[in-house]
Amino acid sequence: MASAPASIQGLDTETAQAFFGALAGPGASVESVTGVLTEAGATVPAADVEAAFASTLENRLTTWQGWWPVFYWAWWIAFAPFVGLFLARISKGRTVREFVLGAMVVPGLMCMVWFSWAGGTAIDLELNGEANGVILGAGNGDKIFAMTEFMLSPIADILAWGMAVLIVVLLMTFLVTSADSAVLIVNTIIAAGEEGPKSRPHIIFWGSARALVVGGLLISGGTGAIQTAMVIGALPFSIVMALMCIALVTAIWNDGRREAAGVPTTHDEVDNGIAAPAE
């Protein structure tokens, strides 16, 4: 603050906090910082704003590099055991090749297409100056909406609105199915794989407990509290994932030994009465 230009040092405390908070964000831009000043009714020369923005570039890059990989590492680690068991449950009867293709390769390709289209388009619009900071200045959770609105508004506002609704529906579907798979797997573990009316109290309890925990974290600290909880919870789950990898390799190796000995290794073989050859 002491090394800032006089025009910035003269800001009131609330405006200064908002100004430097906007500068510290990974998605900060000159336009977004200027917007903060405009909303507060403060006047700062453009040269001073650009100088302050340039002086905090290294800090923003460090913040982005530290926040982004850690959060998503923890997110996938925490969800992997639940989602993996859920996919294994609904893939009963499939081969390992079919499972890998349907649960890893195809979704991975679709994610690559989505990230390339959405992320690549947004980056291109900002780099060539067409978006003029509209996308970059939006919050991390709003960038996709800012991009679609910028692209579709010249055609028709109703299209931009419809795309926003579609994105919200898809996001809700993703969140609901993720929560459903987590509750289903917790219930499967607790109920020892039992299905039917007896398992419904478990589903209701764990679904309610999960909703209350997430709601409590949102109320107490917003998405930041959820991110912190994910990072903390991911550590023990990383051990679970390592054990699951060992168990998978062991199971595949034992299946190979059974096939070599003529012992049934699939449900179809068991149902068809295929057994090991008599000695």
Beta strands, then each sheet from edge to edge (+ up, - down):
end
